[in-house]
Amino acid sequence: MECAPGSAPCFPSRLWRRLPGTMHLHLPTLDIVAVFTTLVAAGVSLLAWYRHRDAVALRSWAAALVLGSVGALLFVLREPSTSAVVFVAADGLCVASFATMWVSMRRFNSHEASPLRMAAVVAAITGAFVALVTLSWQMGAALRAQSLVFSLFVGGLALATAWETWRGGQEDGLQSRRIAAVALAGIAAARLVRVGLLALDWVDLAEPQTVDMIWGYGIYVSTVCVLVVTFGLVLMANERSEQQLARQLGGRHAYGSGNSTTP
């Protein structure tokens, strides 16, 4: 809609147009790279868990990355004739992966949650997302609305995981927690930017090409953040192992000193 001369003030139909000279990243290629990178990060996390078996967060993080990779792969392999069920399943797997990240970090902090309880929480969050998306689909909501709900769930879970990571550092003093927390906050920020872009597209203030171009950089940032989170979790496991070893050696030294002074 264009504003007619002399008419009341109105918003232009496209506030953000595609900027000339900007590099447009190929989204399908980025999705494939993200899937491959996520699987590599899952393998690194699993290998680190074999060395630090008490770091349950590494095993859960690897499972979360695998779930996210399967969901992303289903989205990459989509076709125009693909059923809506596949889209819901792909998004549901990604939401389940971020929910797994959140509960695994809570487990890393407290060691109280049992695997059964963690699975129940993940299932409840994923079920709520699937129910909400299915309901919106049945009501005839646009695909952008479903993408917005997906980004809100993923961004919220990533932000909650970042908070759990940062909060745990106040108790155990692991300096490497900051690396993982900042990277998780980066994933959340990218998803919140996605929500803003979808909202602008929805109200006809941004061209779809511009939205895709900006989100291409969002995918890139998210992929890098996944690698940084993995690196941070491995450092956290190593740092906690060193703390435990230092406490054990300190306890033995104190015990030996006490025995040596006993007449």
VOPAGU-2260 file (C-alpha; in pm, 1 decimal, decimal comma):
REM VOPAGU-2260
SITE   aa  ch    i         X         Y         Z
SITE  MET   A    0       0,0       0,0       0,0
SITE  GLU   A    1     142,7     340,1    -100,6
SITE  CYS   A    2      49,5     662,9      80,9
SITE  ALA   A    3    -151,5     893,1    -141,6
SITE  PRO   A    4     -51,5    1262,2    -147,5
SITE  GLY   A    5    -250,2    1460,8     104,9
SITE  SER   A    6    -386,1    1149,5     275,9
SITE  ALA   A    7    -351,8    1059,6     642,0
SITE  PRO   A    8     -11,0     927,9     755,2
SITE  CYS   A    9      35,6     559,0     691,5
SITE  PHE   A   10     309,4     297,8     696,2
SITE  PRO   A   11     480,6     205,4     369,0
SITE  SER   A   12     409,6    -143,9     244,5
SITE  ARG   A   13     775,1    -244,3     268,4
SITE  LEU   A   14     977,6     -60,1     527,9
SITE  TRP   A   15    1281,6    -282,3     484,9
SITE  ARG   A   16    1377,5    -348,2     127,9
SITE  ARG   A   17    1661,7    -565,5      13,5
SITE  LEU   A   18    1980,4    -364,7      40,3
SITE  PRO   A   19    2191,2    -349,7    -277,2
SITE  GLY   A   20    2534,6    -503,9    -258,1
SITE  THR   A   21    2461,4    -724,3      43,6
SITE  MET   A   22    2567,6   -1089,4      37,1
SITE  HIS   A   23    2272,9   -1327,9      31,6
SITE  LEU   A   24    2351,4   -1657,7     203,5
SITE  HIS   A   25    2200,2   -1971,8      52,3
SITE  LEU   A   26    1961,1   -2100,8     317,8
SITE  PRO   A   27    1942,5   -2468,4     205,4
SITE  THR   A   28    2323,4   -2488,1     206,0
SITE  LEU   A   29    2335,3   -2329,1     550,6
SITE  ASP   A   30    2080,2   -2581,5     677,5
SITE  ILE   A   31    2291,2   -2873,1     550,6
SITE  VAL   A   32    2608,4   -2725,3     703,9
SITE  ALA   A   33    2421,8   -2675,5    1031,4
SITE  VAL   A   34    2310,1   -3039,9    1035,4
SITE  PHE   A   35    2663,9   -3166,2     968,9
SITE  THR   A   36    2817,5   -2931,9    1225,6
SITE  THR   A   37    2561,3   -3028,4    1488,6
SITE  LEU   A   38    2631,8   -3398,8    1437,9
SITE  VAL   A   39    3005,3   -3335,7    1474,6
SITE  ALA   A   40    2939,7   -3143,8    1796,6
SITE  ALA   A   41    2727,4   -3434,6    1921,8
SITE  GLY   A   42    3015,4   -3673,6    1854,7
SITE  VAL   A   43    3260,7   -3451,2    2040,2
SITE  SER   A   44    3023,2   -3427,0    2337,0
SITE  LEU   A   45    2979,9   -3803,8    2348,3
SITE  LEU   A   46    3354,4   -3863,9    2337,3
SITE  ALA   A   47    3403,6   -3612,4    2618,6
SITE  TRP   A   48    3134,1   -3789,8    2821,1
SITE  TYR   A   49    3322,5   -4120,4    2786,2
SITE  ARG   A   50    3610,1   -3948,7    2967,8
SITE  HIS   A   51    3393,1   -3770,3    3226,2
SITE  ARG   A   52    3109,4   -4011,0    3305,1
SITE  ASP   A   53    2984,6   -3795,3    3592,1
SITE  ALA   A   54    2914,0   -3505,5    3350,6
SITE  VAL   A   55    2562,0   -3612,1    3256,6
SITE  ALA   A   56    2506,5   -3279,6    3078,8
SITE  LEU   A   57    2748,1   -3384,6    2804,4
SITE  ARG   A   58    2549,9   -3700,4    2728,7
SITE  SER   A   59    2221,5   -3510,9    2732,6
SITE  TRP   A   60    2370,7   -3236,9    2515,7
SITE  ALA   A   61    2478,5   -3500,2    2261,8
SITE  ALA   A   62    2125,9   -3647,5    2260,9
SITE  ALA   A   63    1981,0   -3297,8    2218,2
SITE  LEU   A   64    2208,2   -3226,7    1923,3
SITE  VAL   A   65    2110,5   -3552,6    1755,0
SITE  LEU   A   66    1740,9   -3473,0    1799,2
SITE  GLY   A   67    1794,9   -3126,3    1656,9
SITE  SER   A   68    1989,9   -3265,4    1363,0
SITE  VAL   A   69    1714,6   -3512,7    1275,0
SITE  GLY   A   70    1455,4   -3235,2    1292,0
SITE  ALA   A   71    1667,2   -3002,7    1078,4
SITE  LEU   A   72    1730,9   -3282,2     828,1
SITE  LEU   A   73    1357,8   -3345,0     789,7
SITE  PHE   A   74    1313,6   -2975,3     719,9
SITE  VAL   A   75    1598,7   -2973,0     464,6
SITE  LEU   A   76    1453,1   -3273,4     276,7
SITE  ARG   A   77    1106,7   -3118,7     252,9
SITE  GLU   A   78     928,8   -3085,8     -82,7
SITE  PRO   A   79     627,7   -2880,4    -195,3
SITE  SER   A   80     410,5   -3188,8    -151,7
SITE  THR   A   81     543,0   -3267,4     194,4
SITE  SER   A   82     272,6   -3330,0     450,5
SITE  ALA   A   83     219,1   -3082,4     732,9
SITE  VAL   A   84     281,9   -3368,7     975,5
SITE  VAL   A   85     646,4   -3376,0     868,1
SITE  PHE   A   86     685,1   -3004,9     941,1
SITE  VAL   A   87     530,4   -3046,7    1285,3
SITE  ALA   A   88     750,1   -3350,5    1356,6
SITE  ALA   A   89    1064,4   -3165,2    1247,0
SITE  ASP   A   90     986,8   -2863,1    1462,7
SITE  GLY   A   91     882,9   -3088,6    1751,7
SITE  LEU   A   92    1218,8   -3267,6    1745,0
SITE  CYS   A   93    1403,4   -2935,1    1751,8
SITE  VAL   A   94    1193,9   -2815,3    2047,1
SITE  ALA   A   95    1260,4   -3146,5    2222,0
SITE  SER   A   96    1633,6   -3096,0    2167,8
SITE  PHE   A   97    1633,1   -2754,3    2335,1
SITE  ALA   A   98    1412,3   -2884,3    2616,6
SITE  THR   A   99    1668,1   -3162,7    2667,4
SITE  MET   A  100    1944,0   -2902,0    2684,8
SITE  TRP   A  101    1755,8   -2717,0    2956,9
SITE  VAL   A  102    1679,4   -3017,3    3179,7
SITE  SER   A  103    2032,3   -3154,5    3132,1
SITE  MET   A  104    2182,8   -2829,2    3257,4
SITE  ARG   A  105    1951,7   -2838,0    3558,9
SITE  ARG   A  106    2071,3   -3193,8    3619,4
SITE  PHE   A  107    2432,9   -3079,7    3588,4
SITE  ASN   A  108    2369,2   -2812,7    3853,4
SITE  SER   A  109    2176,2   -3013,5    4111,0
SITE  HIS   A  110    2210,8   -3388,0    4031,1
SITE  GLU   A  111    1857,3   -3425,5    4169,5
SITE  ALA   A  112    1645,4   -3486,2    3859,4
SITE  SER   A  113    1615,4   -3850,7    3757,7
SITE  PRO   A  114    1632,7   -3950,5    3388,4
SITE  LEU   A  115    1263,7   -4046,1    3401,0
SITE  ARG   A  116    1166,5   -3705,2    3533,9
SITE  MET   A  117    1382,6   -3533,3    3273,8
SITE  ALA   A  118    1215,3   -3732,7    2996,0
SITE  ALA   A  119     871,7   -3643,8    3134,1
SITE  VAL   A  120     953,8   -3270,9    3134,4
SITE  VAL   A  121    1087,0   -3286,2    2779,7
SITE  ALA   A  122     778,9   -3477,5    2664,3
SITE  ALA   A  123     547,7   -3225,4    2832,8
SITE  ILE   A  124     716,2   -2924,4    2669,7
SITE  THR   A  125     725,0   -3092,5    2328,6
SITE  GLY   A  126     363,1   -3204,0    2363,5
SITE  ALA   A  127     254,3   -2848,0    2446,3
SITE  PHE   A  128     433,8   -2716,2    2139,1
SITE  VAL   A  129     289,9   -2982,3    1907,5
SITE  ALA   A  130     -59,8   -2924,2    2044,1
SITE  LEU   A  131     -31,6   -2548,0    1997,9
SITE  VAL   A  132     103,4   -2576,0    1643,4
SITE  THR   A  133    -154,9   -2839,9    1546,4
SITE  LEU   A  134    -432,5   -2621,9    1683,8
SITE  SER   A  135    -309,7   -2320,1    1489,1
SITE  TRP   A  136    -281,7   -2536,2    1176,8
SITE  GLN   A  137    -639,8   -2654,5    1214,2
SITE  MET   A  138    -753,1   -2293,7    1257,7
SITE  GLY   A  139    -589,8   -2202,2     928,2
SITE  ALA   A  140    -302,7   -1996,1    1068,4
SITE  ALA   A  141     -30,3   -1892,9     825,9
SITE  LEU   A  142     302,8   -2072,9     816,9
SITE  ARG   A  143     466,7   -1759,6     956,0
SITE  ALA   A  144     256,0   -1790,1    1271,5
SITE  GLN   A  145     378,3   -2145,5    1325,4
SITE  SER   A  146     738,1   -2037,3    1264,4
SITE  LEU   A  147     687,9   -1759,9    1517,9
SITE  VAL   A  148     562,5   -2005,7    1781,1
SITE  PHE   A  149     856,2   -2234,7    1707,4
SITE  SER   A  150    1108,3   -1952,0    1743,8
SITE  LEU   A  151     947,8   -1840,8    2071,3
SITE  PHE   A  152     973,6   -2192,0    2217,0
SITE  VAL   A  153    1333,4   -2242,0    2102,5
SITE  GLY   A  154    1443,5   -1893,6    2205,8
SITE  GLY   A  155    1279,4   -1925,3    2546,6
SITE  LEU   A  156    1435,4   -2265,8    2613,8
SITE  ALA   A  157    1778,9   -2148,2    2499,1
SITE  LEU   A  158    1751,5   -1844,1    2726,1
SITE  ALA   A  159    1643,1   -2063,2    3018,9
SITE  THR   A  160    1941,4   -2292,0    2957,1
SITE  ALA   A  161    2174,6   -1992,6    2945,4
SITE  TRP   A  162    2036,8   -1876,1    3280,0
SITE  GLU   A  163    2079,6   -2220,9    3436,5
SITE  THR   A  164    2436,6   -2231,2    3309,4
SITE  TRP   A  165    2517,3   -1889,0    3449,9
SITE  ARG   A  166    2334,1   -1952,1    3779,0
SITE  GLY   A  167    2524,1   -2273,3    3843,1
SITE  GLY   A  168    2850,1   -2082,8    3821,1
SITE  GLN   A  169    2754,2   -1888,9    4134,0
SITE  GLU   A  170    2760,7   -2217,2    4327,8
SITE  ASP   A  171    3049,0   -2421,7    4186,8
SITE  GLY   A  172    3263,2   -2133,3    4058,5
SITE  LEU   A  173    3336,4   -2292,3    3719,0
SITE  GLN   A  174    3480,8   -2012,1    3506,5
SITE  SER   A  175    3411,8   -2198,4    3182,3
SITE  ARG   A  176    3038,2   -2169,5    3242,8
SITE  ARG   A  177    3053,0   -1816,3    3105,6
SITE  ILE   A  178    3152,6   -1943,6    2762,4
SITE  ALA   A  179    2856,7   -2179,8    2735,7
SITE  ALA   A  180    2614,6   -1928,0    2888,6
SITE  VAL   A  181    2706,3   -1650,7    2643,3
SITE  ALA   A  182    2682,2   -1887,6    2346,8
SITE  LEU   A  183    2340,1   -2010,9    2460,4
SITE  ALA   A  184    2228,6   -1650,7    2498,5
SITE  GLY   A  185    2349,0   -1597,7    2141,8
SITE  ILE   A  186    2121,7   -1877,2    2019,4
SITE  ALA   A  187    1831,3   -1722,9    2209,4
SITE  ALA   A  188    1906,9   -1379,9    2065,0
SITE  ALA   A  189    1913,7   -1519,3    1711,6
SITE  ARG   A  190    1571,1   -1676,0    1764,6
SITE  LEU   A  191    1429,9   -1355,0    1907,5
SITE  VAL   A  192    1559,1   -1172,0    1600,2
SITE  ARG   A  193    1377,8   -1434,5    1394,8
SITE  VAL   A  194    1057,0   -1354,3    1583,6
SITE  GLY   A  195    1101,5    -984,9    1507,1
SITE  LEU   A  196    1164,7   -1053,9    1137,4
SITE  LEU   A  197     856,1   -1272,6    1111,6
SITE  ALA   A  198     649,2   -1004,4    1280,9
SITE  LEU   A  199     773,4    -740,7    1035,1
SITE  ASP   A  200     697,2    -970,1     743,9
SITE  TRP   A  201     353,5   -1043,7     887,2
SITE  VAL   A  202     254,7    -676,0     904,2
SITE  ASP   A  203     399,4    -619,3     557,0
SITE  LEU   A  204     690,6    -401,1     672,1
SITE  ALA   A  205     969,0    -618,7     532,0
SITE  GLU   A  206    1013,9    -811,6     211,0
SITE  PRO   A  207    1041,2   -1191,1     240,0
SITE  GLN   A  208    1375,7   -1176,8      54,9
SITE  THR   A  209    1511,7    -937,9     316,6
SITE  VAL   A  210    1385,8   -1158,4     597,0
SITE  ASP   A  211    1551,8   -1465,1     443,8
SITE  MET   A  212    1874,5   -1275,6     387,1
SITE  ILE   A  213    1898,2   -1160,1     749,4
SITE  TRP   A  214    1794,5   -1499,5     885,3
SITE  GLY   A  215    2074,6   -1660,5     684,0
SITE  TYR   A  216    2318,6   -1480,4     910,6
SITE  GLY   A  217    2106,6   -1590,1    1206,6
SITE  ILE   A  218    2152,2   -1955,6    1107,7
SITE  TYR   A  219    2525,0   -1897,0    1074,9
SITE  VAL   A  220    2546,0   -1736,5    1420,7
SITE  SER   A  221    2337,5   -2017,2    1574,3
SITE  THR   A  222    2562,5   -2283,0    1422,1
SITE  VAL   A  223    2874,9   -2115,7    1556,8
SITE  CYS   A  224    2710,3   -2082,8    1899,1
SITE  VAL   A  225    2634,8   -2457,2    1904,9
SITE  LEU   A  226    3005,7   -2527,5    1859,8
SITE  VAL   A  227    3096,6   -2274,7    2129,5
SITE  VAL   A  228    2843,3   -2428,8    2371,9
SITE  THR   A  229    2994,8   -2772,0    2308,7
SITE  PHE   A  230    3341,9   -2632,6    2371,0
SITE  GLY   A  231    3219,1   -2466,6    2691,1
SITE  LEU   A  232    3055,4   -2784,5    2821,3
SITE  VAL   A  233    3372,3   -2985,6    2762,0
SITE  LEU   A  234    3571,9   -2721,6    2949,7
SITE  MET   A  235    3314,5   -2731,6    3231,3
SITE  ALA   A  236    3350,4   -3108,6    3262,7
SITE  ASN   A  237    3730,9   -3082,0    3269,2
SITE  GLU   A  238    3724,2   -2798,8    3522,2
SITE  ARG   A  239    3484,9   -2982,7    3752,1
SITE  SER   A  240    3701,0   -3295,9    3730,9
SITE  GLU   A  241    4005,1   -3090,0    3829,8
SITE  GLN   A  242    3813,3   -2940,7    4123,2
SITE  GLN   A  243    3713,2   -3284,8    4246,9
SITE  LEU   A  244    4069,4   -3412,4    4211,9
SITE  ALA   A  245    4203,0   -3111,8    4400,3
SITE  ARG   A  246    3953,6   -3168,7    4683,1
SITE  GLN   A  247    4049,2   -3536,4    4703,9
SITE  LEU   A  248    4419,5   -3454,4    4716,3
SITE  GLY   A  249    4354,1   -3182,3    4972,3
SITE  GLY   A  250    4157,3   -3423,9    5188,7
SITE  ARG   A  251    4430,8   -3686,8    5172,5
SITE  HIS   A  252    4694,1   -3426,6    5255,9
SITE  ALA   A  253    4493,3   -3308,1    5556,0
SITE  TYR   A  254    4439,5   -3667,9    5670,1
SITE  GLY   A  255    4809,9   -3745,1    5634,6
SITE  SER   A  256    4906,5   -3432,6    5828,4
SITE  GLY   A  257    4665,2   -3527,2    6107,8
SITE  ASN   A  258    4812,6   -3876,2    6136,8
SITE  SER   A  259    5168,0   -3745,9    6138,5
SITE  THR   A  260    5095,5   -3522,9    6439,7
SITE  THR   A  261    4923,9   -3800,8    6634,7
SITE  PRO   A  262    5157,4   -3933,2    6914,8
